[in-house]
Amino acid sequence: MDPEYPKRIFHHIKIWLIIAAIALILGLLIGFGMGGSNPFKVFLPSTWIHFFNFLR
């Protein structure tokens, strides 16, 4: 087995996790912005408190 194989696997996993995080953040910004509000308000804690209180 190639000794570099585990490094390559973890490198690919790291790249895909970064891509997934960027896609999540862009999706939050676009989705929140389509509601007619400031898209950056999605990062405010009050937004998430309201969201989780709504789910209860």
mmCIF entry with sequence, helices, sheets and N, C-alpha, C, O atoms, coordinates in Angstrom:
data_MODEL
# 
_entry.id   MODEL 
# 
_entity.id                         1 
_entity.type                       polymer 
_entity.pdbx_number_of_molecules   1 
# 
_entity_poly.entity_id                      1 
_entity_poly.type                           'polypeptide(L)' 
_entity_poly.nstd_linkage                   no 
_entity_poly.nstd_monomer                   no 
_entity_poly.pdbx_seq_one_letter_code       MDPEYPKRIFHHIKIWLIIAAIALILGLLIGFGMGGSNPFKVFLPSTWIHFFNFLR 
_entity_poly.pdbx_seq_one_letter_code_can   MDPEYPKRIFHHIKIWLIIAAIALILGLLIGFGMGGSNPFKVFLPSTWIHFFNFLR 
_entity_poly.pdbx_strand_id                 A 
# 
loop_
_entity_poly_seq.entity_id 
_entity_poly_seq.num 
_entity_poly_seq.mon_id 
_entity_poly_seq.hetero 
1 1  MET n 
1 2  ASP n 
1 3  PRO n 
1 4  GLU n 
1 5  TYR n 
1 6  PRO n 
1 7  LYS n 
1 8  ARG n 
1 9  ILE n 
1 10 PHE n 
1 11 HIS n 
1 12 HIS n 
1 13 ILE n 
1 14 LYS n 
1 15 ILE n 
1 16 TRP n 
1 17 LEU n 
1 18 ILE n 
1 19 ILE n 
1 20 ALA n 
1 21 ALA n 
1 22 ILE n 
1 23 ALA n 
1 24 LEU n 
1 25 ILE n 
1 26 LEU n 
1 27 GLY n 
1 28 LEU n 
1 29 LEU n 
1 30 ILE n 
1 31 GLY n 
1 32 PHE n 
1 33 GLY n 
1 34 MET n 
1 35 GLY n 
1 36 GLY n 
1 37 SER n 
1 38 ASN n 
1 39 PRO n 
1 40 PHE n 
1 41 LYS n 
1 42 VAL n 
1 43 PHE n 
1 44 LEU n 
1 45 PRO n 
1 46 SER n 
1 47 THR n 
1 48 TRP n 
1 49 ILE n 
1 50 HIS n 
1 51 PHE n 
1 52 PHE n 
1 53 ASN n 
1 54 PHE n 
1 55 LEU n 
1 56 ARG n 
# 
_struct_asym.id          A 
_struct_asym.entity_id   1 
# 
loop_
_struct_conf.conf_type_id 
_struct_conf.id 
_struct_conf.pdbx_PDB_helix_id 
_struct_conf.beg_label_comp_id 
_struct_conf.beg_label_asym_id 
_struct_conf.beg_label_seq_id 
_struct_conf.pdbx_beg_PDB_ins_code 
_struct_conf.end_label_comp_id 
_struct_conf.end_label_asym_id 
_struct_conf.end_label_seq_id 
_struct_conf.pdbx_end_PDB_ins_code 
_struct_conf.beg_auth_comp_id 
_struct_conf.beg_auth_asym_id 
_struct_conf.beg_auth_seq_id 
_struct_conf.end_auth_comp_id 
_struct_conf.end_auth_asym_id 
_struct_conf.end_auth_seq_id 
_struct_conf.pdbx_PDB_helix_class 
_struct_conf.details 
_struct_conf.pdbx_PDB_helix_length 
HELX_P HELX_P1 AA1 TYR A 5  ? GLY A 33 ? TYR A 5  GLY A 33 1 ? 29 
HELX_P HELX_P2 AA2 PRO A 39 ? PHE A 43 ? PRO A 39 PHE A 43 5 ? 5  
HELX_P HELX_P3 AA3 PRO A 45 ? LEU A 55 ? PRO A 45 LEU A 55 1 ? 11 
# 
_struct_conf_type.id          HELX_P 
_struct_conf_type.criteria    ? 
_struct_conf_type.reference   ? 
# 
loop_
_atom_site.group_PDB 
_atom_site.id 
_atom_site.type_symbol 
_atom_site.label_atom_id 
_atom_site.label_alt_id 
_atom_site.label_comp_id 
_atom_site.label_asym_id 
_atom_site.label_entity_id 
_atom_site.label_seq_id 
_atom_site.pdbx_PDB_ins_code 
_atom_site.Cartn_x 
_atom_site.Cartn_y 
_atom_site.Cartn_z 
_atom_site.occupancy 
_atom_site.B_iso_or_equiv 
_atom_site.pdbx_formal_charge 
_atom_site.auth_seq_id 
_atom_site.auth_comp_id 
_atom_site.auth_asym_id 
_atom_site.auth_atom_id 
_atom_site.pdbx_PDB_model_num 
ATOM 1   N N  . MET A 1 1  ? 0.843   -1.182 0.000  1.00 0.00 ? 1  MET A N  1 
ATOM 2   C CA . MET A 1 1  ? 0.000   0.000  0.000  1.00 0.00 ? 1  MET A CA 1 
ATOM 3   C C  . MET A 1 1  ? 0.892   1.250  0.000  1.00 0.00 ? 1  MET A C  1 
ATOM 4   O O  . MET A 1 1  ? 1.917   1.308  0.679  1.00 0.00 ? 1  MET A O  1 
ATOM 5   N N  . ASP A 1 2  ? 0.481   2.207  -0.754 1.00 0.00 ? 2  ASP A N  1 
ATOM 6   C CA . ASP A 1 2  ? 1.218   3.459  -0.879 1.00 0.00 ? 2  ASP A CA 1 
ATOM 7   C C  . ASP A 1 2  ? 1.170   4.228  0.445  1.00 0.00 ? 2  ASP A C  1 
ATOM 8   O O  . ASP A 1 2  ? 0.083   4.451  0.978  1.00 0.00 ? 2  ASP A O  1 
ATOM 9   N N  . PRO A 1 3  ? 2.327   4.639  0.990  1.00 0.00 ? 3  PRO A N  1 
ATOM 10  C CA . PRO A 1 3  ? 2.303   5.367  2.261  1.00 0.00 ? 3  PRO A CA 1 
ATOM 11  C C  . PRO A 1 3  ? 1.663   6.752  2.160  1.00 0.00 ? 3  PRO A C  1 
ATOM 12  O O  . PRO A 1 3  ? 1.284   7.330  3.178  1.00 0.00 ? 3  PRO A O  1 
ATOM 13  N N  . GLU A 1 4  ? 1.541   7.277  0.969  1.00 0.00 ? 4  GLU A N  1 
ATOM 14  C CA . GLU A 1 4  ? 0.898   8.584  0.772  1.00 0.00 ? 4  GLU A CA 1 
ATOM 15  C C  . GLU A 1 4  ? -0.613  8.464  0.635  1.00 0.00 ? 4  GLU A C  1 
ATOM 16  O O  . GLU A 1 4  ? -1.306  9.481  0.603  1.00 0.00 ? 4  GLU A O  1 
ATOM 17  N N  . TYR A 1 5  ? -1.134  7.262  0.555  1.00 0.00 ? 5  TYR A N  1 
ATOM 18  C CA . TYR A 1 5  ? -2.567  7.054  0.330  1.00 0.00 ? 5  TYR A CA 1 
ATOM 19  C C  . TYR A 1 5  ? -3.440  7.688  1.416  1.00 0.00 ? 5  TYR A C  1 
ATOM 20  O O  . TYR A 1 5  ? -4.392  8.390  1.076  1.00 0.00 ? 5  TYR A O  1 
ATOM 21  N N  . PRO A 1 6  ? -3.157  7.472  2.716  1.00 0.00 ? 6  PRO A N  1 
ATOM 22  C CA . PRO A 1 6  ? -4.009  8.112  3.737  1.00 0.00 ? 6  PRO A CA 1 
ATOM 23  C C  . PRO A 1 6  ? -3.976  9.635  3.662  1.00 0.00 ? 6  PRO A C  1 
ATOM 24  O O  . PRO A 1 6  ? -4.993  10.287 3.896  1.00 0.00 ? 6  PRO A O  1 
ATOM 25  N N  . LYS A 1 7  ? -2.819  10.207 3.338  1.00 0.00 ? 7  LYS A N  1 
ATOM 26  C CA . LYS A 1 7  ? -2.736  11.664 3.218  1.00 0.00 ? 7  LYS A CA 1 
ATOM 27  C C  . LYS A 1 7  ? -3.609  12.168 2.086  1.00 0.00 ? 7  LYS A C  1 
ATOM 28  O O  . LYS A 1 7  ? -4.272  13.197 2.213  1.00 0.00 ? 7  LYS A O  1 
ATOM 29  N N  . ARG A 1 8  ? -3.609  11.436 0.969  1.00 0.00 ? 8  ARG A N  1 
ATOM 30  C CA . ARG A 1 8  ? -4.439  11.841 -0.169 1.00 0.00 ? 8  ARG A CA 1 
ATOM 31  C C  . ARG A 1 8  ? -5.914  11.746 0.169  1.00 0.00 ? 8  ARG A C  1 
ATOM 32  O O  . ARG A 1 8  ? -6.698  12.619 -0.204 1.00 0.00 ? 8  ARG A O  1 
ATOM 33  N N  . ILE A 1 9  ? -6.298  10.688 0.876  1.00 0.00 ? 9  ILE A N  1 
ATOM 34  C CA . ILE A 1 9  ? -7.709  10.514 1.250  1.00 0.00 ? 9  ILE A CA 1 
ATOM 35  C C  . ILE A 1 9  ? -8.167  11.660 2.156  1.00 0.00 ? 9  ILE A C  1 
ATOM 36  O O  . ILE A 1 9  ? -9.222  12.253 1.931  1.00 0.00 ? 9  ILE A O  1 
ATOM 37  N N  . PHE A 1 10 ? -7.361  11.968 3.186  1.00 0.00 ? 10 PHE A N  1 
ATOM 38  C CA . PHE A 1 10 ? -7.730  13.054 4.098  1.00 0.00 ? 10 PHE A CA 1 
ATOM 39  C C  . PHE A 1 10 ? -7.712  14.401 3.395  1.00 0.00 ? 10 PHE A C  1 
ATOM 40  O O  . PHE A 1 10 ? -8.497  15.285 3.737  1.00 0.00 ? 10 PHE A O  1 
ATOM 41  N N  . HIS A 1 11 ? -6.839  14.569 2.430  1.00 0.00 ? 11 HIS A N  1 
ATOM 42  C CA . HIS A 1 11 ? -6.810  15.802 1.649  1.00 0.00 ? 11 HIS A CA 1 
ATOM 43  C C  . HIS A 1 11 ? -8.102  15.944 0.845  1.00 0.00 ? 11 HIS A C  1 
ATOM 44  O O  . HIS A 1 11 ? -8.669  17.035 0.780  1.00 0.00 ? 11 HIS A O  1 
ATOM 45  N N  . HIS A 1 12 ? -8.568  14.869 0.239  1.00 0.00 ? 12 HIS A N  1 
ATOM 46  C CA . HIS A 1 12 ? -9.826  14.904 -0.523 1.00 0.00 ? 12 HIS A CA 1 
ATOM 47  C C  . HIS A 1 12 ? -11.012 15.165 0.401  1.00 0.00 ? 12 HIS A C  1 
ATOM 48  O O  . HIS A 1 12 ? -11.915 15.926 0.053  1.00 0.00 ? 12 HIS A O  1 
ATOM 49  N N  . ILE A 1 13 ? -11.014 14.548 1.556  1.00 0.00 ? 13 ILE A N  1 
ATOM 50  C CA . ILE A 1 13 ? -12.101 14.779 2.516  1.00 0.00 ? 13 ILE A CA 1 
ATOM 51  C C  . ILE A 1 13 ? -12.116 16.238 2.951  1.00 0.00 ? 13 ILE A C  1 
ATOM 52  O O  . ILE A 1 13 ? -13.180 16.851 3.036  1.00 0.00 ? 13 ILE A O  1 
ATOM 53  N N  . LYS A 1 14 ? -10.936 16.799 3.227  1.00 0.00 ? 14 LYS A N  1 
ATOM 54  C CA . LYS A 1 14 ? -10.846 18.197 3.643  1.00 0.00 ? 14 LYS A CA 1 
ATOM 55  C C  . LYS A 1 14 ? -11.359 19.127 2.549  1.00 0.00 ? 14 LYS A C  1 
ATOM 56  O O  . LYS A 1 14 ? -12.072 20.089 2.835  1.00 0.00 ? 14 LYS A O  1 
ATOM 57  N N  . ILE A 1 15 ? -11.003 18.849 1.315  1.00 0.00 ? 15 ILE A N  1 
ATOM 58  C CA . ILE A 1 15 ? -11.464 19.682 0.203  1.00 0.00 ? 15 ILE A CA 1 
ATOM 59  C C  . ILE A 1 15 ? -12.985 19.616 0.081  1.00 0.00 ? 15 ILE A C  1 
ATOM 60  O O  . ILE A 1 15 ? -13.629 20.648 -0.105 1.00 0.00 ? 15 ILE A O  1 
ATOM 61  N N  . TRP A 1 16 ? -13.570 18.423 0.180  1.00 0.00 ? 16 TRP A N  1 
ATOM 62  C CA . TRP A 1 16 ? -15.018 18.287 0.063  1.00 0.00 ? 16 TRP A CA 1 
ATOM 63  C C  . TRP A 1 16 ? -15.750 18.927 1.233  1.00 0.00 ? 16 TRP A C  1 
ATOM 64  O O  . TRP A 1 16 ? -16.849 19.451 1.052  1.00 0.00 ? 16 TRP A O  1 
ATOM 65  N N  . LEU A 1 17 ? -15.170 18.900 2.425  1.00 0.00 ? 17 LEU A N  1 
ATOM 66  C CA . LEU A 1 17 ? -15.793 19.570 3.573  1.00 0.00 ? 17 LEU A CA 1 
ATOM 67  C C  . LEU A 1 17 ? -15.779 21.090 3.385  1.00 0.00 ? 17 LEU A C  1 
ATOM 68  O O  . LEU A 1 17 ? -16.745 21.767 3.740  1.00 0.00 ? 17 LEU A O  1 
ATOM 69  N N  . ILE A 1 18 ? -14.705 21.620 2.837  1.00 0.00 ? 18 ILE A N  1 
ATOM 70  C CA . ILE A 1 18 ? -14.639 23.054 2.570  1.00 0.00 ? 18 ILE A CA 1 
ATOM 71  C C  . ILE A 1 18 ? -15.656 23.450 1.512  1.00 0.00 ? 18 ILE A C  1 
ATOM 72  O O  . ILE A 1 18 ? -16.328 24.472 1.650  1.00 0.00 ? 18 ILE A O  1 
ATOM 73  N N  . ILE A 1 19 ? -15.776 22.648 0.455  1.00 0.00 ? 19 ILE A N  1 
ATOM 74  C CA . ILE A 1 19 ? -16.762 22.925 -0.593 1.00 0.00 ? 19 ILE A CA 1 
ATOM 75  C C  . ILE A 1 19 ? -18.177 22.867 -0.034 1.00 0.00 ? 19 ILE A C  1 
ATOM 76  O O  . ILE A 1 19 ? -19.014 23.700 -0.382 1.00 0.00 ? 19 ILE A O  1 
ATOM 77  N N  . ALA A 1 20 ? -18.453 21.891 0.831  1.00 0.00 ? 20 ALA A N  1 
ATOM 78  C CA . ALA A 1 20 ? -19.784 21.766 1.438  1.00 0.00 ? 20 ALA A CA 1 
ATOM 79  C C  . ALA A 1 20 ? -20.089 22.956 2.342  1.00 0.00 ? 20 ALA A C  1 
ATOM 80  O O  . ALA A 1 20 ? -21.216 23.449 2.350  1.00 0.00 ? 20 ALA A O  1 
ATOM 81  N N  . ALA A 1 21 ? -19.103 23.423 3.100  1.00 0.00 ? 21 ALA A N  1 
ATOM 82  C CA . ALA A 1 21 ? -19.309 24.576 3.978  1.00 0.00 ? 21 ALA A CA 1 
ATOM 83  C C  . ALA A 1 21 ? -19.588 25.835 3.164  1.00 0.00 ? 21 ALA A C  1 
ATOM 84  O O  . ALA A 1 21 ? -20.458 26.626 3.527  1.00 0.00 ? 21 ALA A O  1 
ATOM 85  N N  . ILE A 1 22 ? -18.860 26.026 2.075  1.00 0.00 ? 22 ILE A N  1 
ATOM 86  C CA . ILE A 1 22 ? -19.084 27.189 1.214  1.00 0.00 ? 22 ILE A CA 1 
ATOM 87  C C  . ILE A 1 22 ? -20.483 27.117 0.592  1.00 0.00 ? 22 ILE A C  1 
ATOM 88  O O  . ILE A 1 22 ? -21.185 28.126 0.522  1.00 0.00 ? 22 ILE A O  1 
ATOM 89  N N  . ALA A 1 23 ? -20.882 25.937 0.145  1.00 0.00 ? 23 ALA A N  1 
ATOM 90  C CA . ALA A 1 23 ? -22.215 25.781 -0.449 1.00 0.00 ? 23 ALA A CA 1 
ATOM 91  C C  . ALA A 1 23 ? -23.305 26.049 0.584  1.00 0.00 ? 23 ALA A C  1 
ATOM 92  O O  . ALA A 1 23 ? -24.330 26.647 0.256  1.00 0.00 ? 23 ALA A O  1 
ATOM 93  N N  . LEU A 1 24 ? -23.098 25.616 1.826  1.00 0.00 ? 24 LEU A N  1 
ATOM 94  C CA . LEU A 1 24 ? -24.080 25.867 2.886  1.00 0.00 ? 24 LEU A CA 1 
ATOM 95  C C  . LEU A 1 24 ? -24.208 27.360 3.157  1.00 0.00 ? 24 LEU A C  1 
ATOM 96  O O  . LEU A 1 24 ? -25.319 27.878 3.266  1.00 0.00 ? 24 LEU A O  1 
ATOM 97  N N  . ILE A 1 25 ? -23.089 28.047 3.265  1.00 0.00 ? 25 ILE A N  1 
ATOM 98  C CA . ILE A 1 25 ? -23.118 29.484 3.546  1.00 0.00 ? 25 ILE A CA 1 
ATOM 99  C C  . ILE A 1 25 ? -23.763 30.244 2.387  1.00 0.00 ? 25 ILE A C  1 
ATOM 100 O O  . ILE A 1 25 ? -24.582 31.135 2.613  1.00 0.00 ? 25 ILE A O  1 
ATOM 101 N N  . LEU A 1 26 ? -23.402 29.900 1.155  1.00 0.00 ? 26 LEU A N  1 
ATOM 102 C CA . LEU A 1 26 ? -24.023 30.569 0.003  1.00 0.00 ? 26 LEU A CA 1 
ATOM 103 C C  . LEU A 1 26 ? -25.521 30.278 -0.067 1.00 0.00 ? 26 LEU A C  1 
ATOM 104 O O  . LEU A 1 26 ? -26.310 31.162 -0.401 1.00 0.00 ? 26 LEU A O  1 
ATOM 105 N N  . GLY A 1 27 ? -25.914 29.048 0.245  1.00 0.00 ? 27 GLY A N  1 
ATOM 106 C CA . GLY A 1 27 ? -27.328 28.709 0.249  1.00 0.00 ? 27 GLY A CA 1 
ATOM 107 C C  . GLY A 1 27 ? -28.102 29.475 1.306  1.00 0.00 ? 27 GLY A C  1 
ATOM 108 O O  . GLY A 1 27 ? -29.229 29.907 1.063  1.00 0.00 ? 27 GLY A O  1 
ATOM 109 N N  . LEU A 1 28 ? -27.501 29.648 2.484  1.00 0.00 ? 28 LEU A N  1 
ATOM 110 C CA . LEU A 1 28 ? -28.152 30.442 3.524  1.00 0.00 ? 28 LEU A CA 1 
ATOM 111 C C  . LEU A 1 28 ? -28.313 31.893 3.099  1.00 0.00 ? 28 LEU A C  1 
ATOM 112 O O  . LEU A 1 28 ? -29.366 32.499 3.299  1.00 0.00 ? 28 LEU A O  1 
ATOM 113 N N  . LEU A 1 29 ? -27.250 32.447 2.507  1.00 0.00 ? 29 LEU A N  1 
ATOM 114 C CA . LEU A 1 29 ? -27.312 33.843 2.068  1.00 0.00 ? 29 LEU A CA 1 
ATOM 115 C C  . LEU A 1 29 ? -28.361 34.040 0.973  1.00 0.00 ? 29 LEU A C  1 
ATOM 116 O O  . LEU A 1 29 ? -29.145 34.987 1.027  1.00 0.00 ? 29 LEU A O  1 
ATOM 117 N N  . ILE A 1 30 ? -28.377 33.161 -0.002 1.00 0.00 ? 30 ILE A N  1 
ATOM 118 C CA . ILE A 1 30 ? -29.333 33.292 -1.108 1.00 0.00 ? 30 ILE A CA 1 
ATOM 119 C C  . ILE A 1 30 ? -30.760 33.066 -0.614 1.00 0.00 ? 30 ILE A C  1 
ATOM 120 O O  . ILE A 1 30 ? -31.670 33.822 -0.954 1.00 0.00 ? 30 ILE A O  1 
ATOM 121 N N  . GLY A 1 31 ? -30.948 32.029 0.184  1.00 0.00 ? 31 GLY A N  1 
ATOM 122 C CA . GLY A 1 31 ? -32.294 31.732 0.684  1.00 0.00 ? 31 GLY A CA 1 
ATOM 123 C C  . GLY A 1 31 ? -32.844 32.815 1.578  1.00 0.00 ? 31 GLY A C  1 
ATOM 124 O O  . GLY A 1 31 ? -34.022 33.160 1.483  1.00 0.00 ? 31 GLY A O  1 
ATOM 125 N N  . PHE A 1 32 ? -32.015 33.357 2.440  1.00 0.00 ? 32 PHE A N  1 
ATOM 126 C CA . PHE A 1 32 ? -32.480 34.419 3.329  1.00 0.00 ? 32 PHE A CA 1 
ATOM 127 C C  . PHE A 1 32 ? -32.684 35.709 2.563  1.00 0.00 ? 32 PHE A C  1 
ATOM 128 O O  . PHE A 1 32 ? -33.593 36.479 2.874  1.00 0.00 ? 32 PHE A O  1 
ATOM 129 N N  . GLY A 1 33 ? -31.846 35.957 1.559  1.00 0.00 ? 33 GLY A N  1 
ATOM 130 C CA . GLY A 1 33 ? -31.978 37.167 0.755  1.00 0.00 ? 33 GLY A CA 1 
ATOM 131 C C  . GLY A 1 33 ? -33.200 37.155 -0.135 1.00 0.00 ? 33 GLY A C  1 
ATOM 132 O O  . GLY A 1 33 ? -33.720 38.217 -0.476 1.00 0.00 ? 33 GLY A O  1 
ATOM 133 N N  . MET A 1 34 ? -33.677 35.969 -0.524 1.00 0.00 ? 34 MET A N  1 
ATOM 134 C CA . MET A 1 34 ? -34.863 35.887 -1.381 1.00 0.00 ? 34 MET A CA 1 
ATOM 135 C C  . MET A 1 34 ? -36.120 36.288 -0.624 1.00 0.00 ? 34 MET A C  1 
ATOM 136 O O  . MET A 1 34 ? -37.146 36.589 -1.235 1.00 0.00 ? 34 MET A O  1 
ATOM 137 N N  . GLY A 1 35 ? -36.045 36.294 0.693  1.00 0.00 ? 35 GLY A N  1 
ATOM 138 C CA . GLY A 1 35 ? -37.181 36.730 1.501  1.00 0.00 ? 35 GLY A CA 1 
ATOM 139 C C  . GLY A 1 35 ? -37.327 38.231 1.547  1.00 0.00 ? 35 GLY A C  1 
ATOM 140 O O  . GLY A 1 35 ? -38.256 38.739 2.175  1.00 0.00 ? 35 GLY A O  1 
ATOM 141 N N  . GLY A 1 36 ? -36.441 38.949 0.903  1.00 0.00 ? 36 GLY A N  1 
ATOM 142 C CA . GLY A 1 36 ? -36.545 40.399 0.844  1.00 0.00 ? 36 GLY A CA 1 
ATOM 143 C C  . GLY A 1 36 ? -35.820 41.086 1.980  1.00 0.00 ? 36 GLY A C  1 
ATOM 144 O O  . GLY A 1 36 ? -35.928 42.303 2.130  1.00 0.00 ? 36 GLY A O  1 
ATOM 145 N N  . SER A 1 37 ? -35.087 40.340 2.779  1.00 0.00 ? 37 SER A N  1 
ATOM 146 C CA . SER A 1 37 ? -34.375 40.927 3.902  1.00 0.00 ? 37 SER A CA 1 
ATOM 147 C C  . SER A 1 37 ? -32.893 41.019 3.577  1.00 0.00 ? 37 SER A C  1 
ATOM 148 O O  . SER A 1 37 ? -32.443 40.573 2.521  1.00 0.00 ? 37 SER A O  1 
ATOM 149 N N  . ASN A 1 38 ? -32.148 41.601 4.496  1.00 0.00 ? 38 ASN A N  1 
ATOM 150 C CA . ASN A 1 38 ? -30.701 41.665 4.355  1.00 0.00 ? 38 ASN A CA 1 
ATOM 151 C C  . ASN A 1 38 ? -30.142 40.252 4.494  1.00 0.00 ? 38 ASN A C  1 
ATOM 152 O O  . ASN A 1 38 ? -30.353 39.623 5.531  1.00 0.00 ? 38 ASN A O  1 
ATOM 153 N N  . PRO A 1 39 ? -29.441 39.731 3.495  1.00 0.00 ? 39 PRO A N  1 
ATOM 154 C CA . PRO A 1 39 ? -28.963 38.348 3.559  1.00 0.00 ? 39 PRO A CA 1 
ATOM 155 C C  . PRO A 1 39 ? -27.972 38.092 4.698  1.00 0.00 ? 39 PRO A C  1 
ATOM 156 O O  . PRO A 1 39 ? -27.843 36.957 5.157  1.00 0.00 ? 39 PRO A O  1 
ATOM 157 N N  . PHE A 1 40 ? -27.278 39.127 5.156  1.00 0.00 ? 40 PHE A N  1 
ATOM 158 C CA . PHE A 1 40 ? -26.287 38.926 6.204  1.00 0.00 ? 40 PHE A CA 1 
ATOM 159 C C  . PHE A 1 40 ? -26.909 38.819 7.595  1.00 0.00 ? 40 PHE A C  1 
ATOM 160 O O  . PHE A 1 40 ? -26.215 38.497 8.559  1.00 0.00 ? 40 PHE A O  1 
ATOM 161 N N  . LYS A 1 41 ? -28.217 39.088 7.706  1.00 0.00 ? 41 LYS A N  1 
ATOM 162 C CA . LYS A 1 41 ? -28.894 38.906 8.985  1.00 0.00 ? 41 LYS A CA 1 
ATOM 163 C C  . LYS A 1 41 ? -29.005 37.439 9.367  1.00 0.00 ? 41 LYS A C  1 
ATOM 164 O O  . LYS A 1 41 ? -29.340 37.115 10.506 1.00 0.00 ? 41 LYS A O  1 
ATOM 165 N N  . VAL A 1 42 ? -28.723 36.544 8.415  1.00 0.00 ? 42 VAL A N  1 
ATOM 166 C CA . VAL A 1 42 ? -28.775 35.114 8.695  1.00 0.00 ? 42 VAL A CA 1 
ATOM 167 C C  . VAL A 1 42 ? -27.692 34.722 9.698  1.00 0.00 ? 42 VAL A C  1 
ATOM 168 O O  . VAL A 1 42 ? -27.809 33.680 10.343 1.00 0.00 ? 42 VAL A O  1 
ATOM 169 N N  . PHE A 1 43 ? -26.653 35.522 9.844  1.00 0.00 ? 43 PHE A N  1 
ATOM 170 C CA . PHE A 1 43 ? -25.568 35.210 10.762 1.00 0.00 ? 43 PHE A CA 1 
ATOM 171 C C  . PHE A 1 43 ? -25.802 35.757 12.168 1.00 0.00 ? 43 PHE A C  1 
ATOM 172 O O  . PHE A 1 43 ? -25.009 35.482 13.068 1.00 0.00 ? 43 PHE A O  1 
ATOM 173 N N  . LEU A 1 44 ? -26.865 36.520 12.375 1.00 0.00 ? 44 LEU A N  1 
ATOM 174 C CA . LEU A 1 44 ? -27.147 37.062 13.701 1.00 0.00 ? 44 LEU A CA 1 
ATOM 175 C C  . LEU A 1 44 ? -27.708 35.974 14.613 1.00 0.00 ? 44 LEU A C  1 
ATOM 176 O O  . LEU A 1 44 ? -28.530 35.169 14.177 1.00 0.00 ? 44 LEU A O  1 
ATOM 177 N N  . PRO A 1 45 ? -27.278 35.939 15.864 1.00 0.00 ? 45 PRO A N  1 
ATOM 178 C CA . PRO A 1 45 ? -27.817 34.936 16.795 1.00 0.00 ? 45 PRO A CA 1 
ATOM 179 C C  . PRO A 1 45 ? -29.323 35.060 16.996 1.00 0.00 ? 45 PRO A C  1 
ATOM 180 O O  . PRO A 1 45 ? -30.005 34.057 17.209 1.00 0.00 ? 45 PRO A O  1 
ATOM 181 N N  . SER A 1 46 ? -29.844 36.279 16.931 1.00 0.00 ? 46 SER A N  1 
ATOM 182 C CA . SER A 1 46 ? -31.284 36.458 17.133 1.00 0.00 ? 46 SER A CA 1 
ATOM 183 C C  . SER A 1 46 ? -32.096 35.745 16.053 1.00 0.00 ? 46 SER A C  1 
ATOM 184 O O  . SER A 1 46 ? -33.200 35.269 16.318 1.00 0.00 ? 46 SER A O  1 
ATOM 185 N N  . THR A 1 47 ? -31.561 35.670 14.854 1.00 0.00 ? 47 THR A N  1 
ATOM 186 C CA . THR A 1 47 ? -32.236 34.951 13.772 1.00 0.00 ? 47 THR A CA 1 
ATOM 187 C C  . THR A 1 47 ? -32.361 33.475 14.109 1.00 0.00 ? 47 THR A C  1 
ATOM 188 O O  . THR A 1 47 ? -33.416 32.875 13.905 1.00 0.00 ? 47 THR A O  1 
ATOM 189 N N  . TRP A 1 48 ? -31.281 32.884 14.626 1.00 0.00 ? 48 TRP A N  1 
ATOM 190 C CA . TRP A 1 48 ? -31.283 31.457 14.944 1.00 0.00 ? 48 TRP A CA 1 
ATOM 191 C C  . TRP A 1 48 ? -32.111 31.158 16.189 1.00 0.00 ? 48 TRP A C  1 
ATOM 192 O O  . TRP A 1 48 ? -32.731 30.098 16.276 1.00 0.00 ? 48 TRP A O  1 
ATOM 193 N N  . ILE A 1 49 ? -32.130 32.074 17.149 1.00 0.00 ? 49 ILE A N  1 
ATOM 194 C CA . ILE A 1 49 ? -32.981 31.894 18.331 1.00 0.00 ? 49 ILE A CA 1 
ATOM 195 C C  . ILE A 1 49 ? -34.446 31.881 17.899 1.00 0.00 ? 49 ILE A C  1 
ATOM 196 O O  . ILE A 1 49 ? -35.226 31.044 18.353 1.00 0.00 ? 49 ILE A O  1 
ATOM 197 N N  . HIS A 1 50 ? -34.810 32.804 17.028 1.00 0.00 ? 50 HIS A N  1 
ATOM 198 C CA . HIS A 1 50 ? -36.189 32.844 16.517 1.00 0.00 ? 50 HIS A CA 1 
ATOM 199 C C  . HIS A 1 50 ? -36.512 31.556 15.748 1.00 0.00 ? 50 HIS A C  1 
ATOM 200 O O  . HIS A 1 50 ? -37.605 31.007 15.886 1.00 0.00 ? 50 HIS A O  1 
ATOM 201 N N  . PHE A 1 51 ? -35.571 31.084 14.950 1.00 0.00 ? 51 PHE A N  1 
ATOM 202 C CA . PHE A 1 51 ? -35.786 29.879 14.164 1.00 0.00 ? 51 PHE A CA 1 
ATOM 203 C C  . PHE A 1 51 ? -36.014 28.656 15.050 1.00 0.00 ? 51 PHE A C  1 
ATOM 204 O O  . PHE A 1 51 ? -36.948 27.888 14.818 1.00 0.00 ? 51 PHE A O  1 
ATOM 205 N N  . PHE A 1 52 ? -35.169 28.472 16.061 1.00 0.00 ? 52 PHE A N  1 
ATOM 206 C CA . PHE A 1 52 ? -35.311 27.302 16.926 1.00 0.00 ? 52 PHE A CA 1 
ATOM 207 C C  . PHE A 1 52 ? -36.525 27.415 17.843 1.00 0.00 ? 52 PHE A C  1 
ATOM 208 O O  . PHE A 1 52 ? -37.112 26.396 18.207 1.00 0.00 ? 52 PHE A O  1 
ATOM 209 N N  . ASN A 1 53 ? -36.914 28.632 18.225 1.00 0.00 ? 53 ASN A N  1 
ATOM 210 C CA . ASN A 1 53 ? -38.149 28.804 18.995 1.00 0.00 ? 53 ASN A CA 1 
ATOM 211 C C  . ASN A 1 53 ? -39.356 28.475 18.122 1.00 0.00 ? 53 ASN A C  1 
ATOM 212 O O  . ASN A 1 53 ? -40.349 27.941 18.615 1.00 0.00 ? 53 ASN A O  1 
ATOM 213 N N  . PHE A 1 54 ? -39.280 28.786 16.846 1.00 0.00 ? 54 PHE A N  1 
ATOM 214 C CA . PHE A 1 54 ? -40.361 28.466 15.915 1.00 0.00 ? 54 PHE A CA 1 
ATOM 215 C C  . PHE A 1 54 ? -40.541 26.962 15.765 1.00 0.00 ? 54 PHE A C  1 
ATOM 216 O O  . PHE A 1 54 ? -41.663 26.482 15.602 1.00 0.00 ? 54 PHE A O  1 
ATOM 217 N N  . LEU A 1 55 ? -39.441 26.216 15.819 1.00 0.00 ? 55 LEU A N  1 
ATOM 218 C CA . LEU A 1 55 ? -39.512 24.775 15.660 1.00 0.00 ? 55 LEU A CA 1 
ATOM 219 C C  . LEU A 1 55 ? -40.099 24.070 16.872 1.00 0.00 ? 55 LEU A C  1 
ATOM 220 O O  . LEU A 1 55 ? -40.582 22.945 16.750 1.00 0.00 ? 55 LEU A O  1 
ATOM 221 N N  . ARG A 1 56 ? -40.070 24.700 18.031 1.00 0.00 ? 56 ARG A N  1 
ATOM 222 C CA . ARG A 1 56 ? -40.614 24.064 19.238 1.00 0.00 ? 56 ARG A CA 1 
ATOM 223 C C  . ARG A 1 56 ? -42.095 23.958 19.226 1.00 0.00 ? 56 ARG A C  1 
ATOM 224 O O  . ARG A 1 56 ? -42.685 23.445 20.177 1.00 0.00 ? 56 ARG A O  1 
# 
